[in-house]
């Protein structure tokens, strides 16, 4: 998720790409991906932290990032 932010994806789209979109892709959008009555839920509390650091991308290149999404809690 932090890598998507670093590429310029808006935070709302990053969250959607990690929740709703995968559920839709596997045909489970009626059961997972969003919170609602009767749905299975894993809930993560994330912190958006300003940083100045390097992160390795999928091509093994180092990229400077300005924000990280860090997990704080999970239920």
mmCIF file of the N, C-alpha and C atoms, coordinates in Angstrom:
data_MODEL
# 
_entry.id   MODEL 
# 
loop_
_atom_site.group_PDB 
_atom_site.id 
_atom_site.type_symbol 
_atom_site.label_atom_id 
_atom_site.label_alt_id 
_atom_site.label_comp_id 
_atom_site.label_asym_id 
_atom_site.label_entity_id 
_atom_site.label_seq_id 
_atom_site.pdbx_PDB_ins_code 
_atom_site.Cartn_x 
_atom_site.Cartn_y 
_atom_site.Cartn_z 
_atom_site.occupancy 
_atom_site.B_iso_or_equiv 
_atom_site.pdbx_formal_charge 
_atom_site.auth_seq_id 
_atom_site.auth_comp_id 
_atom_site.auth_asym_id 
_atom_site.auth_atom_id 
_atom_site.pdbx_PDB_model_num 
ATOM 1   N N  . UNK A 1 1  ? 0.822   -1.174  0.000  1.00 0.00 ? 1  UNK A N  1 
ATOM 2   C CA . UNK A 1 1  ? 0.000   0.000   0.000  1.00 0.00 ? 1  UNK A CA 1 
ATOM 3   C C  . UNK A 1 1  ? 0.874   1.249   0.000  1.00 0.00 ? 1  UNK A C  1 
ATOM 4   N N  . UNK A 1 2  ? 1.962   1.219   0.774  1.00 0.00 ? 2  UNK A N  1 
ATOM 5   C CA . UNK A 1 2  ? 2.866   2.369   0.819  1.00 0.00 ? 2  UNK A CA 1 
ATOM 6   C C  . UNK A 1 2  ? 3.499   2.617   -0.549 1.00 0.00 ? 2  UNK A C  1 
ATOM 7   N N  . UNK A 1 3  ? 3.789   1.544   -1.276 1.00 0.00 ? 3  UNK A N  1 
ATOM 8   C CA . UNK A 1 3  ? 4.384   1.705   -2.606 1.00 0.00 ? 3  UNK A CA 1 
ATOM 9   C C  . UNK A 1 3  ? 3.398   2.369   -3.561 1.00 0.00 ? 3  UNK A C  1 
ATOM 10  N N  . UNK A 1 4  ? 2.133   2.020   -3.464 1.00 0.00 ? 4  UNK A N  1 
ATOM 11  C CA . UNK A 1 4  ? 1.119   2.665   -4.307 1.00 0.00 ? 4  UNK A CA 1 
ATOM 12  C C  . UNK A 1 4  ? 1.012   4.151   -3.986 1.00 0.00 ? 4  UNK A C  1 
ATOM 13  N N  . UNK A 1 5  ? 1.056   4.483   -2.691 1.00 0.00 ? 5  UNK A N  1 
ATOM 14  C CA . UNK A 1 5  ? 1.057   5.901   -2.297 1.00 0.00 ? 5  UNK A CA 1 
ATOM 15  C C  . UNK A 1 5  ? 2.251   6.626   -2.904 1.00 0.00 ? 5  UNK A C  1 
ATOM 16  N N  . UNK A 1 6  ? 3.406   5.987   -2.842 1.00 0.00 ? 6  UNK A N  1 
ATOM 17  C CA . UNK A 1 6  ? 4.636   6.607   -3.355 1.00 0.00 ? 6  UNK A CA 1 
ATOM 18  C C  . UNK A 1 6  ? 4.554   6.846   -4.860 1.00 0.00 ? 6  UNK A C  1 
ATOM 19  N N  . UNK A 1 7  ? 3.766   6.038   -5.555 1.00 0.00 ? 7  UNK A N  1 
ATOM 20  C CA . UNK A 1 7  ? 3.600   6.210   -6.999 1.00 0.00 ? 7  UNK A CA 1 
ATOM 21  C C  . UNK A 1 7  ? 2.570   7.279   -7.351 1.00 0.00 ? 7  UNK A C  1 
ATOM 22  N N  . UNK A 1 8  ? 1.925   7.850   -6.306 1.00 0.00 ? 8  UNK A N  1 
ATOM 23  C CA . UNK A 1 8  ? 0.991   8.936   -6.532 1.00 0.00 ? 8  UNK A CA 1 
ATOM 24  C C  . UNK A 1 8  ? -0.475  8.546   -6.492 1.00 0.00 ? 8  UNK A C  1 
ATOM 25  N N  . UNK A 1 9  ? -0.776  7.301   -6.148 1.00 0.00 ? 9  UNK A N  1 
ATOM 26  C CA . UNK A 1 9  ? -2.175  6.875   -6.045 1.00 0.00 ? 9  UNK A CA 1 
ATOM 27  C C  . UNK A 1 9  ? -2.809  7.543   -4.827 1.00 0.00 ? 9  UNK A C  1 
ATOM 28  N N  . UNK A 1 10 ? -3.994  8.122   -4.962 1.00 0.00 ? 10 UNK A N  1 
ATOM 29  C CA . UNK A 1 10 ? -4.667  8.736   -3.811 1.00 0.00 ? 10 UNK A CA 1 
ATOM 30  C C  . UNK A 1 10 ? -4.977  7.686   -2.741 1.00 0.00 ? 10 UNK A C  1 
ATOM 31  N N  . UNK A 1 11 ? -4.960  8.101   -1.473 1.00 0.00 ? 11 UNK A N  1 
ATOM 32  C CA . UNK A 1 11 ? -5.160  7.186   -0.354 1.00 0.00 ? 11 UNK A CA 1 
ATOM 33  C C  . UNK A 1 11 ? -6.447  6.370   -0.488 1.00 0.00 ? 11 UNK A C  1 
ATOM 34  N N  . UNK A 1 12 ? -7.540  6.993   -0.878 1.00 0.00 ? 12 UNK A N  1 
ATOM 35  C CA . UNK A 1 12 ? -8.803  6.267   -1.021 1.00 0.00 ? 12 UNK A CA 1 
ATOM 36  C C  . UNK A 1 12 ? -8.691  5.147   -2.055 1.00 0.00 ? 12 UNK A C  1 
ATOM 37  N N  . UNK A 1 13 ? -7.964  5.392   -3.123 1.00 0.00 ? 13 UNK A N  1 
ATOM 38  C CA . UNK A 1 13 ? -7.771  4.368   -4.154 1.00 0.00 ? 13 UNK A CA 1 
ATOM 39  C C  . UNK A 1 13 ? -6.846  3.259   -3.661 1.00 0.00 ? 13 UNK A C  1 
ATOM 40  N N  . UNK A 1 14 ? -5.850  3.608   -2.855 1.00 0.00 ? 14 UNK A N  1 
ATOM 41  C CA . UNK A 1 14 ? -4.955  2.607   -2.273 1.00 0.00 ? 14 UNK A CA 1 
ATOM 42  C C  . UNK A 1 14 ? -5.756  1.644   -1.397 1.00 0.00 ? 14 UNK A C  1 
ATOM 43  N N  . UNK A 1 15 ? -6.626  2.194   -0.557 1.00 0.00 ? 15 UNK A N  1 
ATOM 44  C CA . UNK A 1 15 ? -7.450  1.356   0.319  1.00 0.00 ? 15 UNK A CA 1 
ATOM 45  C C  . UNK A 1 15 ? -8.377  0.487   -0.516 1.00 0.00 ? 15 UNK A C  1 
ATOM 46  N N  . UNK A 1 16 ? -9.001  1.063   -1.517 1.00 0.00 ? 16 UNK A N  1 
ATOM 47  C CA . UNK A 1 16 ? -9.890  0.282   -2.398 1.00 0.00 ? 16 UNK A CA 1 
ATOM 48  C C  . UNK A 1 16 ? -9.121  -0.845  -3.080 1.00 0.00 ? 16 UNK A C  1 
ATOM 49  N N  . UNK A 1 17 ? -7.906  -0.560  -3.531 1.00 0.00 ? 17 UNK A N  1 
ATOM 50  C CA . UNK A 1 17 ? -7.092  -1.570  -4.222 1.00 0.00 ? 17 UNK A CA 1 
ATOM 51  C C  . UNK A 1 17 ? -6.699  -2.727  -3.309 1.00 0.00 ? 17 UNK A C  1 
ATOM 52  N N  . UNK A 1 18 ? -6.736  -2.510  -2.002 1.00 0.00 ? 18 UNK A N  1 
ATOM 53  C CA . UNK A 1 18 ? -6.368  -3.560  -1.051 1.00 0.00 ? 18 UNK A CA 1 
ATOM 54  C C  . UNK A 1 18 ? -7.575  -4.233  -0.410 1.00 0.00 ? 18 UNK A C  1 
ATOM 55  N N  . UNK A 1 19 ? -8.775  -3.764  -0.696 1.00 0.00 ? 19 UNK A N  1 
ATOM 56  C CA . UNK A 1 19 ? -9.967  -4.297  -0.031 1.00 0.00 ? 19 UNK A CA 1 
ATOM 57  C C  . UNK A 1 19 ? -11.050 -4.692  -1.033 1.00 0.00 ? 19 UNK A C  1 
ATOM 58  N N  . UNK A 1 20 ? -11.759 -3.727  -1.553 1.00 0.00 ? 20 UNK A N  1 
ATOM 59  C CA . UNK A 1 20 ? -12.901 -3.969  -2.424 1.00 0.00 ? 20 UNK A CA 1 
ATOM 60  C C  . UNK A 1 20 ? -12.496 -4.632  -3.740 1.00 0.00 ? 20 UNK A C  1 
ATOM 61  N N  . UNK A 1 21 ? -11.469 -4.114  -4.383 1.00 0.00 ? 21 UNK A N  1 
ATOM 62  C CA . UNK A 1 21 ? -11.075 -4.634  -5.699 1.00 0.00 ? 21 UNK A CA 1 
ATOM 63  C C  . UNK A 1 21 ? -10.700 -6.115  -5.669 1.00 0.00 ? 21 UNK A C  1 
ATOM 64  N N  . UNK A 1 22 ? -9.874  -6.577  -4.712 1.00 0.00 ? 22 UNK A N  1 
ATOM 65  C CA . UNK A 1 22 ? -9.579  -8.016  -4.678 1.00 0.00 ? 22 UNK A CA 1 
ATOM 66  C C  . UNK A 1 22 ? -10.831 -8.865  -4.433 1.00 0.00 ? 22 UNK A C  1 
ATOM 67  N N  . UNK A 1 23 ? -11.725 -8.404  -3.563 1.00 0.00 ? 23 UNK A N  1 
ATOM 68  C CA . UNK A 1 23 ? -12.967 -9.143  -3.294 1.00 0.00 ? 23 UNK A CA 1 
ATOM 69  C C  . UNK A 1 23 ? -13.796 -9.271  -4.574 1.00 0.00 ? 23 UNK A C  1 
ATOM 70  N N  . UNK A 1 24 ? -13.883 -8.190  -5.337 1.00 0.00 ? 24 UNK A N  1 
ATOM 71  C CA . UNK A 1 24 ? -14.623 -8.232  -6.600 1.00 0.00 ? 24 UNK A CA 1 
ATOM 72  C C  . UNK A 1 24 ? -13.952 -9.176  -7.594 1.00 0.00 ? 24 UNK A C  1 
ATOM 73  N N  . UNK A 1 25 ? -12.640 -9.143  -7.643 1.00 0.00 ? 25 UNK A N  1 
ATOM 74  C CA . UNK A 1 25 ? -11.895 -9.959  -8.593 1.00 0.00 ? 25 UNK A CA 1 
ATOM 75  C C  . UNK A 1 25 ? -12.135 -11.450 -8.382 1.00 0.00 ? 25 UNK A C  1 
ATOM 76  N N  . UNK A 1 26 ? -12.227 -11.877 -7.131 1.00 0.00 ? 26 UNK A N  1 
ATOM 77  C CA . UNK A 1 26 ? -12.423 -13.308 -6.857 1.00 0.00 ? 26 UNK A CA 1 
ATOM 78  C C  . UNK A 1 26 ? -13.905 -13.680 -6.698 1.00 0.00 ? 26 UNK A C  1 
ATOM 79  N N  . UNK A 1 27 ? -14.788 -12.729 -6.954 1.00 0.00 ? 27 UNK A N  1 
ATOM 80  C CA . UNK A 1 27 ? -16.212 -13.007 -6.906 1.00 0.00 ? 27 UNK A CA 1 
ATOM 81  C C  . UNK A 1 27 ? -16.802 -13.098 -5.509 1.00 0.00 ? 27 UNK A C  1 
ATOM 82  N N  . UNK A 1 28 ? -16.142 -12.495 -4.521 1.00 0.00 ? 28 UNK A N  1 
ATOM 83  C CA . UNK A 1 28 ? -16.614 -12.536 -3.135 1.00 0.00 ? 28 UNK A CA 1 
ATOM 84  C C  . UNK A 1 28 ? -17.087 -11.171 -2.637 1.00 0.00 ? 28 UNK A C  1 
ATOM 85  N N  . UNK A 1 29 ? -17.401 -10.251 -3.528 1.00 0.00 ? 29 UNK A N  1 
ATOM 86  C CA . UNK A 1 29 ? -17.769 -8.895  -3.122 1.00 0.00 ? 29 UNK A CA 1 
ATOM 87  C C  . UNK A 1 29 ? -19.007 -8.861  -2.238 1.00 0.00 ? 29 UNK A C  1 
ATOM 88  N N  . UNK A 1 30 ? -19.814 -9.927  -2.272 1.00 0.00 ? 30 UNK A N  1 
ATOM 89  C CA . UNK A 1 30 ? -20.997 -9.986  -1.414 1.00 0.00 ? 30 UNK A CA 1 
ATOM 90  C C  . UNK A 1 30 ? -20.668 -10.449 0.004  1.00 0.00 ? 30 UNK A C  1 
ATOM 91  N N  . UNK A 1 31 ? -19.404 -10.888 0.229  1.00 0.00 ? 31 UNK A N  1 
ATOM 92  C CA . UNK A 1 31 ? -19.020 -11.432 1.538  1.00 0.00 ? 31 UNK A CA 1 
ATOM 93  C C  . UNK A 1 31 ? -17.870 -10.698 2.214  1.00 0.00 ? 31 UNK A C  1 
ATOM 94  N N  . UNK A 1 32 ? -16.941 -10.186 1.427  1.00 0.00 ? 32 UNK A N  1 
ATOM 95  C CA . UNK A 1 32 ? -15.743 -9.546  1.984  1.00 0.00 ? 32 UNK A CA 1 
ATOM 96  C C  . UNK A 1 32 ? -15.444 -8.256  1.224  1.00 0.00 ? 32 UNK A C  1 
ATOM 97  N N  . UNK A 1 33 ? -14.490 -7.503  1.736  1.00 0.00 ? 33 UNK A N  1 
ATOM 98  C CA . UNK A 1 33 ? -14.039 -6.303  1.033  1.00 0.00 ? 33 UNK A CA 1 
ATOM 99  C C  . UNK A 1 33 ? -14.569 -5.002  1.596  1.00 0.00 ? 33 UNK A C  1 
ATOM 100 N N  . UNK A 1 34 ? -15.738 -5.062  2.262  1.00 0.00 ? 34 UNK A N  1 
ATOM 101 C CA . UNK A 1 34 ? -16.308 -3.892  2.924  1.00 0.00 ? 34 UNK A CA 1 
ATOM 102 C C  . UNK A 1 34 ? -16.937 -4.357  4.230  1.00 0.00 ? 34 UNK A C  1 
ATOM 103 N N  . UNK A 1 35 ? -17.207 -3.418  5.111  1.00 0.00 ? 35 UNK A N  1 
ATOM 104 C CA . UNK A 1 35 ? -17.860 -3.745  6.373  1.00 0.00 ? 35 UNK A CA 1 
ATOM 105 C C  . UNK A 1 35 ? -19.373 -3.703  6.194  1.00 0.00 ? 35 UNK A C  1 
ATOM 106 N N  . UNK A 1 36 ? -20.052 -4.657  6.786  1.00 0.00 ? 36 UNK A N  1 
ATOM 107 C CA . UNK A 1 36 ? -21.501 -4.678  6.722  1.00 0.00 ? 36 UNK A CA 1 
ATOM 108 C C  . UNK A 1 36 ? -22.061 -5.859  7.495  1.00 0.00 ? 36 UNK A C  1 
ATOM 109 N N  . UNK A 1 37 ? -23.331 -5.809  7.783  1.00 0.00 ? 37 UNK A N  1 
ATOM 110 C CA . UNK A 1 37 ? -24.006 -6.880  8.516  1.00 0.00 ? 37 UNK A CA 1 
ATOM 111 C C  . UNK A 1 37 ? -23.917 -8.178  7.717  1.00 0.00 ? 37 UNK A C  1 
ATOM 112 N N  . UNK A 1 38 ? -23.506 -9.249  8.403  1.00 0.00 ? 38 UNK A N  1 
ATOM 113 C CA . UNK A 1 38 ? -23.432 -10.563 7.775  1.00 0.00 ? 38 UNK A CA 1 
ATOM 114 C C  . UNK A 1 38 ? -22.168 -10.822 6.980  1.00 0.00 ? 38 UNK A C  1 
ATOM 115 N N  . UNK A 1 39 ? -21.261 -9.873  6.931  1.00 0.00 ? 39 UNK A N  1 
ATOM 116 C CA . UNK A 1 39 ? -20.008 -10.054 6.181  1.00 0.00 ? 39 UNK A CA 1 
ATOM 117 C C  . UNK A 1 39 ? -18.889 -10.509 7.107  1.00 0.00 ? 39 UNK A C  1 
ATOM 118 N N  . UNK A 1 40 ? -17.950 -11.258 6.557  1.00 0.00 ? 40 UNK A N  1 
ATOM 119 C CA . UNK A 1 40 ? -16.729 -11.598 7.291  1.00 0.00 ? 40 UNK A CA 1 
ATOM 120 C C  . UNK A 1 40 ? -15.862 -10.341 7.332  1.00 0.00 ? 40 UNK A C  1 
ATOM 121 N N  . UNK A 1 41 ? -15.186 -10.133 8.452  1.00 0.00 ? 41 UNK A N  1 
ATOM 122 C CA . UNK A 1 41 ? -14.414 -8.896  8.557  1.00 0.00 ? 41 UNK A CA 1 
ATOM 123 C C  . UNK A 1 41 ? -13.068 -9.114  9.239  1.00 0.00 ? 41 UNK A C  1 
ATOM 124 N N  . UNK A 1 42 ? -12.049 -8.588  8.632  1.00 0.00 ? 42 UNK A N  1 
ATOM 125 C CA . UNK A 1 42 ? -10.750 -8.345  9.257  1.00 0.00 ? 42 UNK A CA 1 
ATOM 126 C C  . UNK A 1 42 ? -10.604 -6.837  9.206  1.00 0.00 ? 42 UNK A C  1 
ATOM 127 N N  . UNK A 1 43 ? -10.388 -6.231  10.351 1.00 0.00 ? 43 UNK A N  1 
ATOM 128 C CA . UNK A 1 43 ? -10.313 -4.777  10.407 1.00 0.00 ? 43 UNK A CA 1 
ATOM 129 C C  . UNK A 1 43 ? -8.902  -4.372  10.797 1.00 0.00 ? 43 UNK A C  1 
ATOM 130 N N  . UNK A 1 44 ? -8.279  -3.533  9.998  1.00 0.00 ? 44 UNK A N  1 
ATOM 131 C CA . UNK A 1 44 ? -6.943  -3.034  10.281 1.00 0.00 ? 44 UNK A CA 1 
ATOM 132 C C  . UNK A 1 44 ? -7.002  -1.535  10.526 1.00 0.00 ? 44 UNK A C  1 
ATOM 133 N N  . UNK A 1 45 ? -6.298  -1.100  11.560 1.00 0.00 ? 45 UNK A N  1 
ATOM 134 C CA . UNK A 1 45 ? -6.137  0.327   11.836 1.00 0.00 ? 45 UNK A CA 1 
ATOM 135 C C  . UNK A 1 45 ? -4.755  0.703   11.335 1.00 0.00 ? 45 UNK A C  1 
ATOM 136 N N  . UNK A 1 46 ? -4.707  1.621   10.398 1.00 0.00 ? 46 UNK A N  1 
ATOM 137 C CA . UNK A 1 46 ? -3.446  2.020   9.779  1.00 0.00 ? 46 UNK A CA 1 
ATOM 138 C C  . UNK A 1 46 ? -3.105  3.457   10.141 1.00 0.00 ? 46 UNK A C  1 
ATOM 139 N N  . UNK A 1 47 ? -1.823  3.712   10.265 1.00 0.00 ? 47 UNK A N  1 
ATOM 140 C CA . UNK A 1 47 ? -1.324  5.069   10.516 1.00 0.00 ? 47 UNK A CA 1 
ATOM 141 C C  . UNK A 1 47 ? -0.610  5.549   9.262  1.00 0.00 ? 47 UNK A C  1 
ATOM 142 N N  . UNK A 1 48 ? -0.959  6.733   8.796  1.00 0.00 ? 48 UNK A N  1 
ATOM 143 C CA . UNK A 1 48 ? -0.262  7.353   7.677  1.00 0.00 ? 48 UNK A CA 1 
ATOM 144 C C  . UNK A 1 48 ? 0.821   8.239   8.271  1.00 0.00 ? 48 UNK A C  1 
ATOM 145 N N  . UNK A 1 49 ? 2.068   7.815   8.107  1.00 0.00 ? 49 UNK A N  1 
ATOM 146 C CA . UNK A 1 49 ? 3.190   8.519   8.738  1.00 0.00 ? 49 UNK A CA 1 
ATOM 147 C C  . UNK A 1 49 ? 4.068   9.182   7.682  1.00 0.00 ? 49 UNK A C  1 
ATOM 148 N N  . UNK A 1 50 ? 4.408   10.447  7.915  1.00 0.00 ? 50 UNK A N  1 
ATOM 149 C CA . UNK A 1 50 ? 5.350   11.147  7.051  1.00 0.00 ? 50 UNK A CA 1 
ATOM 150 C C  . UNK A 1 50 ? 6.762   10.653  7.360  1.00 0.00 ? 50 UNK A C  1 
ATOM 151 N N  . UNK A 1 51 ? 7.495   10.314  6.306  1.00 0.00 ? 51 UNK A N  1 
ATOM 152 C CA . UNK A 1 51 ? 8.866   9.810   6.445  1.00 0.00 ? 51 UNK A CA 1 
ATOM 153 C C  . UNK A 1 51 ? 9.714   10.392  5.318  1.00 0.00 ? 51 UNK A C  1 
ATOM 154 N N  . UNK A 1 52 ? 10.980  10.157  5.387  1.00 0.00 ? 52 UNK A N  1 
ATOM 155 C CA . UNK A 1 52 ? 11.899  10.446  4.287  1.00 0.00 ? 52 UNK A CA 1 
ATOM 156 C C  . UNK A 1 52 ? 12.874  9.281   4.259  1.00 0.00 ? 52 UNK A C  1 
ATOM 157 N N  . UNK A 1 53 ? 12.554  8.283   3.441  1.00 0.00 ? 53 UNK A N  1 
ATOM 158 C CA . UNK A 1 53 ? 13.361  7.069   3.427  1.00 0.00 ? 53 UNK A CA 1 
ATOM 159 C C  . UNK A 1 53 ? 13.314  6.423   2.046  1.00 0.00 ? 53 UNK A C  1 
ATOM 160 N N  . UNK A 1 54 ? 14.140  5.413   1.868  1.00 0.00 ? 54 UNK A N  1 
ATOM 161 C CA . UNK A 1 54 ? 14.143  4.670   0.625  1.00 0.00 ? 54 UNK A CA 1 
ATOM 162 C C  . UNK A 1 54 ? 13.427  3.345   0.818  1.00 0.00 ? 54 UNK A C  1 
ATOM 163 N N  . UNK A 1 55 ? 12.747  2.899   -0.252 1.00 0.00 ? 55 UNK A N  1 
ATOM 164 C CA . UNK A 1 55 ? 12.053  1.627   -0.258 1.00 0.00 ? 55 UNK A CA 1 
ATOM 165 C C  . UNK A 1 55 ? 12.381  0.932   -1.576 1.00 0.00 ? 55 UNK A C  1 
ATOM 166 N N  . UNK A 1 56 ? 12.569  -0.371  -1.525 1.00 0.00 ? 56 UNK A N  1 
ATOM 167 C CA . UNK A 1 56 ? 12.893  -1.122  -2.727 1.00 0.00 ? 56 UNK A CA 1 
ATOM 168 C C  . UNK A 1 56 ? 11.618  -1.420  -3.520 1.00 0.00 ? 56 UNK A C  1 
ATOM 169 N N  . UNK A 1 57 ? 11.650  -1.170  -4.835 1.00 0.00 ? 57 UNK A N  1 
ATOM 170 C CA . UNK A 1 57 ? 10.483  -1.455  -5.659 1.00 0.00 ? 57 UNK A CA 1 
ATOM 171 C C  . UNK A 1 57 ? 10.564  -2.884  -6.205 1.00 0.00 ? 57 UNK A C  1 
ATOM 172 N N  . UNK A 1 58 ? 9.586   -3.264  -7.013 1.00 0.00 ? 58 UNK A N  1 
ATOM 173 C CA . UNK A 1 58 ? 9.531   -4.637  -7.522 1.00 0.00 ? 58 UNK A CA 1 
ATOM 174 C C  . UNK A 1 58 ? 10.621  -4.953  -8.542 1.00 0.00 ? 58 UNK A C  1 
ATOM 175 N N  . UNK A 1 59 ? 11.341  -3.940  -8.974 1.00 0.00 ? 59 UNK A N  1 
ATOM 176 C CA . UNK A 1 59 ? 12.459  -4.127  -9.904 1.00 0.00 ? 59 UNK A CA 1 
ATOM 177 C C  . UNK A 1 59 ? 13.810  -4.037  -9.189 1.00 0.00 ? 59 UNK A C  1 
ATOM 178 N N  . UNK A 1 60 ? 13.778  -4.136  -7.859 1.00 0.00 ? 60 UNK A N  1 
ATOM 179 C CA . UNK A 1 60 ? 14.977  -4.067  -7.004 1.00 0.00 ? 60 UNK A CA 1 
ATOM 180 C C  . UNK A 1 60 ? 15.685  -2.728  -7.078 1.00 0.00 ? 60 UNK A C  1 
ATOM 181 N N  . UNK A 1 61 ? 14.942  -1.668  -7.415 1.00 0.00 ? 61 UNK A N  1 
ATOM 182 C CA . UNK A 1 61 ? 15.498  -0.324  -7.425 1.00 0.00 ? 61 UNK A CA 1 
ATOM 183 C C  . UNK A 1 61 ? 15.021  0.402   -6.173 1.00 0.00 ? 61 UNK A C  1 
ATOM 184 N N  . UNK A 1 62 ? 15.860  1.251   -5.641 1.00 0.00 ? 62 UNK A N  1 
ATOM 185 C CA . UNK A 1 62 ? 15.505  2.012   -4.447 1.00 0.00 ? 62 UNK A CA 1 
ATOM 186 C C  . UNK A 1 62 ? 14.779  3.290   -4.862 1.00 0.00 ? 62 UNK A C  1 
ATOM 187 N N  . UNK A 1 63 ? 13.677  3.557   -4.190 1.00 0.00 ? 63 UNK A N  1 
ATOM 188 C CA . UNK A 1 63 ? 12.866  4.746   -4.452 1.00 0.00 ? 63 UNK A CA 1 
ATOM 189 C C  . UNK A 1 63 ? 12.677  5.513   -3.151 1.00 0.00 ? 63 UNK A C  1 
ATOM 190 N N  . UNK A 1 64 ? 12.769  6.833   -3.199 1.00 0.00 ? 64 UNK A N  1 
ATOM 191 C CA . UNK A 1 64 ? 12.546  7.661   -2.022 1.00 0.00 ? 64 UNK A CA 1 
ATOM 192 C C  . UNK A 1 64 ? 11.049  7.800   -1.805 1.00 0.00 ? 64 UNK A C  1 
ATOM 193 N N  . UNK A 1 65 ? 10.598  7.552   -0.578 1.00 0.00 ? 65 UNK A N  1 
ATOM 194 C CA . UNK A 1 65 ? 9.178   7.682   -0.240 1.00 0.00 ? 65 UNK A CA 1 
ATOM 195 C C  . UNK A 1 65 ? 9.005   8.738   0.840  1.00 0.00 ? 65 UNK A C  1 
ATOM 196 N N  . UNK A 1 66 ? 7.855   9.371   0.833  1.00 0.00 ? 66 UNK A N  1 
ATOM 197 C CA . UNK A 1 66 ? 7.552   10.449  1.779  1.00 0.00 ? 66 UNK A CA 1 
ATOM 198 C C  . UNK A 1 66 ? 6.490   10.045  2.799  1.00 0.00 ? 66 UNK A C  1 
ATOM 199 N N  . UNK A 1 67 ? 5.749   8.957   2.529  1.00 0.00 ? 67 UNK A N  1 
ATOM 200 C CA . UNK A 1 67 ? 4.720   8.497   3.460  1.00 0.00 ? 67 UNK A CA 1 
ATOM 201 C C  . UNK A 1 67 ? 4.697   6.975   3.515  1.00 0.00 ? 67 UNK A C  1 
ATOM 202 N N  . UNK A 1 68 ? 4.367   6.453   4.687  1.00 0.00 ? 68 UNK A N  1 
ATOM 203 C CA . UNK A 1 68 ? 4.186   5.013   4.876  1.00 0.00 ? 68 UNK A CA 1 
ATOM 204 C C  . UNK A 1 68 ? 2.838   4.774   5.534  1.00 0.00 ? 68 UNK A C  1 
ATOM 205 N N  . UNK A 1 69 ? 2.192   3.685   5.164  1.00 0.00 ? 69 UNK A N  1 
ATOM 206 C CA . UNK A 1 69 ? 1.015   3.213   5.883  1.00 0.00 ? 69 UNK A CA 1 
ATOM 207 C C  . UNK A 1 69 ? 1.497   2.105   6.814  1.00 0.00 ? 69 UNK A C  1 
ATOM 208 N N  . UNK A 1 70 ? 1.357   2.331   8.094  1.00 0.00 ? 70 UNK A N  1 
ATOM 209 C CA . UNK A 1 70 ? 1.847   1.386   9.095  1.00 0.00 ? 70 UNK A CA 1 
ATOM 210 C C  . UNK A 1 70 ? 0.685   0.793   9.873  1.00 0.00 ? 70 UNK A C  1 
ATOM 211 N N  . UNK A 1 71 ? 0.704   -0.533  10.107 1.00 0.00 ? 71 UNK A N  1 
ATOM 212 C CA . UNK A 1 71 ? -0.366  -1.150  10.889 1.00 0.00 ? 71 UNK A CA 1 
ATOM 213 C C  . UNK A 1 71 ? -0.242  -0.811  12.371 1.00 0.00 ? 71 UNK A C  1 
ATOM 214 N N  . UNK A 1 72 ? -1.358  -0.445  12.980 1.00 0.00 ? 72 UNK A N  1 
ATOM 215 C CA . UNK A 1 72 ? -1.394  -0.177  14.427 1.00 0.00 ? 72 UNK A CA 1 
ATOM 216 C C  . UNK A 1 72 ? -2.184  -1.219  15.185 1.00 0.00 ? 72 UNK A C  1 
ATOM 217 N N  . UNK A 1 73 ? -3.219  -1.791  14.559 1.00 0.00 ? 73 UNK A N  1 
ATOM 218 C CA . UNK A 1 73 ? -4.042  -2.802  15.217 1.00 0.00 ? 73 UNK A CA 1 
ATOM 219 C C  . UNK A 1 73 ? -4.780  -3.612  14.160 1.00 0.00 ? 73 UNK A C  1 
ATOM 220 N N  . UNK A 1 74 ? -5.191  -4.818  14.532 1.00 0.00 ? 74 UNK A N  1 
ATOM 221 C CA . UNK A 1 74 ? -5.950  -5.669  13.637 1.00 0.00 ? 74 UNK A CA 1 
ATOM 222 C C  . UNK A 1 74 ? -6.929  -6.505  14.446 1.00 0.00 ? 74 UNK A C  1 
ATOM 223 N N  . UNK A 1 75 ? -8.166  -6.556  13.976 1.00 0.00 ? 75 UNK A N  1 
ATOM 224 C CA . UNK A 1 75 ? -9.190  -7.387  14.611 1.00 0.00 ? 75 UNK A CA 1 
ATOM 225 C C  . UNK A 1 75 ? -9.760  -8.317  13.589 1.00 0.00 ? 75 UNK A C  1 
# 
